[in-house]
Amino acid sequence: MVFGKSCSQCSVRDAALCGVLADADLAPMAAHGTQRRLARGETLIRAGDPVRLCANIQRGLMKISHTNPAGQEVILGLLWPGDFVGTPFLDGGPAPHDVVALGAVSLCVFAQGTIERTMADHPLMQRQLLSRTLAELGQVRGSLSRLARATALARVAGFIAQTAQRHRADSEDERQIELPLSRGEMADLLGLTIETVSRQMTRLKAAGVIGLPGGRRVLIQDPHALAEAAEDHV
């Protein structure tokens, strides 16, 4: 991997975990990285396998999922450009979940040992990982609390709003987004049925909050009303 053609021009450099490092400190780590591309449905990490790699997502989206005892996939969360994948300092223990590409994905991949050595040499990167981990833990706890009280409308509106927020960082068009999940996958993630997801999206459309041009595209017509709908509680 050539540093000059990758890290310095990386579209997620400021958002990625390694973005806290100066160019001179990043170059040795970058020399051991590889660029990897995955097609939709390809697995980066498989549940139960030893985890020996870490990665930064440069483009595309991934899902974190596992298969329940009934053989059904359960989607636990999403990973976006700039997100970090991996569990440094856990000695290659078994992965608890699958990490799978939702579409075409580009990643910068490192051996876990490379990331661990870089963090040992640069405590600022360790603190950044800890800060992100604690922030994600807080978000998960907040999401669990909201889901316990949220109506079906709030769950669907909240997912659309979250997608729009992440989309704004990657696009100049703040109004039109493409949902990363099918309605069936949204239902799985939000604890709803496909029919309920469809009804709530139709309800938001009828209220003029969103438009549905076709496919997975959503036009955000009233961001404030969408935010209010996301706070609808039982």
C-alpha positions in Angstrom: 0.0 0.0 0.0 1.4 3.4 -1.0 0.9 6.0 1.7 0.9 8.9 -0.7 -1.9 7.4 -2.8 -4.0 6.2 0.0 -3.9 7.7 3.5 -3.3 11.3 2.4 -6.2 11.1 -0.1 -8.4 8.9 2.0 -12.0 10.2 1.9 -12.5 9.2 5.6 -9.1 10.3 6.9 -10.6 12.8 9.3 -13.3 10.4 10.5 -11.2 7.2 10.8 -9.6 6.0 14.0 -6.1 6.6 12.5 -7.0 10.2 11.7 -5.6 11.3 15.1 -2.1 10.4 13.9 0.2 12.8 12.0 1.3 11.8 8.6 4.8 10.8 9.8 3.4 8.6 12.5 0.8 7.0 10.2 3.2 6.1 7.4 4.8 3.0 9.2 1.4 1.6 9.9 0.1 2.3 6.4 3.0 0.4 4.9 1.6 -2.8 6.4 -2.0 -2.2 5.3 -3.9 -3.6 2.3 -6.8 -2.3 0.3 -9.7 -4.8 0.2 -13.0 -4.7 -1.6 -16.1 -6.8 -0.8 -19.2 -7.3 -2.9 -22.7 -7.4 -1.3 -23.1 -10.4 0.9 -19.4 -11.1 1.4 -18.3 -11.6 5.0 -15.3 -9.9 6.5 -15.5 -11.5 9.9 -17.5 -14.7 10.7 -18.9 -15.4 14.1 -16.9 -18.0 16.0 -13.7 -17.5 13.9 -10.6 -16.0 15.6 -10.3 -12.3 14.9 -6.9 -11.5 13.5 -7.6 -8.3 11.5 -8.8 -4.7 12.0 -10.1 -2.4 9.3 -11.3 1.1 8.5 -14.4 1.3 6.3 -13.6 3.7 3.4 -16.8 3.3 1.3 -20.0 1.4 1.6 -21.9 0.0 4.5 -21.7 -3.2 6.6 -24.0 -5.0 9.0 -23.3 -6.7 12.3 -25.4 -9.7 12.7 -25.7 -13.2 14.2 -27.8 -16.3 13.5 -30.2 -17.2 16.3 -30.9 -20.8 17.4 -33.8 -21.0 14.9 -31.4 -20.3 12.1 -32.7 -16.7 11.5 -30.3 -13.8 10.9 -30.6 -11.0 13.5 -29.2 -7.6 12.5 -27.6 -5.9 15.5 -26.2 -2.7 13.9 -24.6 -1.0 11.0 -21.1 0.2 10.2 -20.6 3.3 8.1 -17.6 4.9 6.3 -15.1 6.0 8.9 -16.1 3.3 11.3 -13.4 0.9 12.8 -13.8 -2.9 12.7 -11.9 -5.1 15.0 -11.1 -5.9 18.6 -7.4 -5.1 19.3 -5.8 -6.5 22.5 -8.3 -9.4 22.8 -5.7 -12.0 21.6 -7.6 -13.2 18.5 -10.5 -14.6 20.5 -13.6 -15.8 18.6 -15.7 -13.2 16.9 -19.1 -12.8 18.6 -20.9 -11.7 15.4 -20.7 -11.7 11.6 -19.6 -8.5 9.8 -21.1 -8.6 6.3 -21.1 -6.1 3.3 -24.5 -4.6 2.5 -23.2 -3.5 -0.9 -19.9 -2.8 -2.5 -17.4 -2.0 0.3 -13.9 -0.7 0.3 -11.7 -1.2 3.4 -8.2 -0.5 4.6 -7.2 -3.8 6.4 -4.4 -4.4 8.9 -3.2 -7.3 10.9 -4.4 -7.0 14.5 -0.8 -7.0 15.7 0.0 -3.9 13.5 -2.8 -1.9 15.1 -1.8 -3.0 18.6 1.9 -2.0 18.0 0.8 1.4 16.6 -1.5 2.0 19.6 1.3 1.0 22.0 3.6 3.6 20.3 0.9 6.2 20.1 -1.4 6.4 23.2 -3.5 9.0 21.5 -4.9 6.4 19.2 -5.6 4.1 22.2 -7.6 7.0 23.8 -9.4 7.6 20.6 -10.5 3.9 20.4 -11.6 4.0 24.1 -13.5 7.3 23.5 -15.3 5.8 20.5 -16.1 2.5 22.4 -17.6 4.4 25.3 -19.6 6.7 23.0 -20.9 3.6 21.1 -21.8 2.0 24.5 -23.7 5.1 25.5 -25.6 5.2 22.1 -26.5 1.5 22.5 -27.9 2.1 26.0 -29.8 5.1 24.8 -31.2 3.2 21.8 -32.4 0.4 24.1 -34.1 2.9 26.4 -35.8 4.6 23.4 -36.9 1.4 21.8 -38.5 0.2 25.0 -40.8 3.3 24.9 -40.9 4.1 21.2 -43.9 3.6 18.9 -43.5 1.8 15.6 -43.6 5.3 13.9 -40.7 6.5 16.1 -38.6 3.5 15.3 -39.0 3.9 11.6 -38.6 7.7 11.6 -35.6 7.4 13.9 -33.9 5.0 11.5 -34.5 7.3 8.5 -33.3 10.3 10.5 -30.1 8.4 11.6 -29.5 7.4 8.0 -29.9 11.0 6.8 -27.5 12.2 9.4 -24.8 9.8 8.3 -25.6 10.5 4.7 -25.0 14.2 5.1 -21.3 13.6 5.9 -20.8 11.8 2.5 -23.1 13.8 0.1 -23.9 17.3 -0.9 -27.6 16.3 -1.3 -29.0 16.5 2.2 -32.6 15.8 1.2 -32.4 12.5 -0.8 -31.0 9.4 0.8 -30.9 5.7 0.0 -31.8 3.4 2.9 -29.0 0.8 3.6 -31.5 -1.9 4.4 -34.5 -3.5 2.8 -37.8 -3.1 4.6 -37.5 -6.7 5.8 -34.0 -5.9 7.2 -35.3 -2.7 8.8 -38.1 -4.7 10.4 -35.5 -7.1 11.8 -33.3 -4.4 13.2 -36.2 -2.4 14.7 -38.2 -5.3 16.1 -41.2 -4.8 13.8 -42.8 -6.7 11.0 -42.3 -5.8 7.3 -46.0 -4.8 7.1 -45.6 -2.4 10.0 -42.5 -0.8 8.5 -44.3 -0.3 5.2 -47.4 1.2 7.0 -45.3 3.7 9.0 -43.3 4.8 5.9 -46.6 5.3 4.0 -47.9 7.2 7.0 -44.8 9.5 7.0 -45.3 10.0 3.2 -49.0 10.9 3.6 -48.1 13.4 6.2 -45.6 15.1 3.8 -42.7 14.3 6.0 -40.9 12.1 3.4 -41.3 11.2 -0.2 -40.7 7.8 -1.7 -39.4 8.2 -5.2 -38.8 4.4 -5.7 -36.6 1.6 -4.6 -34.9 2.4 -1.3 -34.7 6.1 -2.0 -36.3 8.5 0.5 -36.7 12.3 0.1 -36.6 14.1 3.4 -39.3 16.8 2.9 -39.7 18.0 6.5 -36.6 17.3 8.7 -38.2 18.9 11.8 -41.3 16.8 11.5 -39.2 13.7 11.0 -37.2 14.5 14.2 -40.5 14.9 16.1 -41.9 11.6 14.8 -38.7 9.9 16.0 -39.5 11.0 19.5 -43.1 9.5 19.5 -43.5 7.4 22.6 -46.1 5.1 23.9 
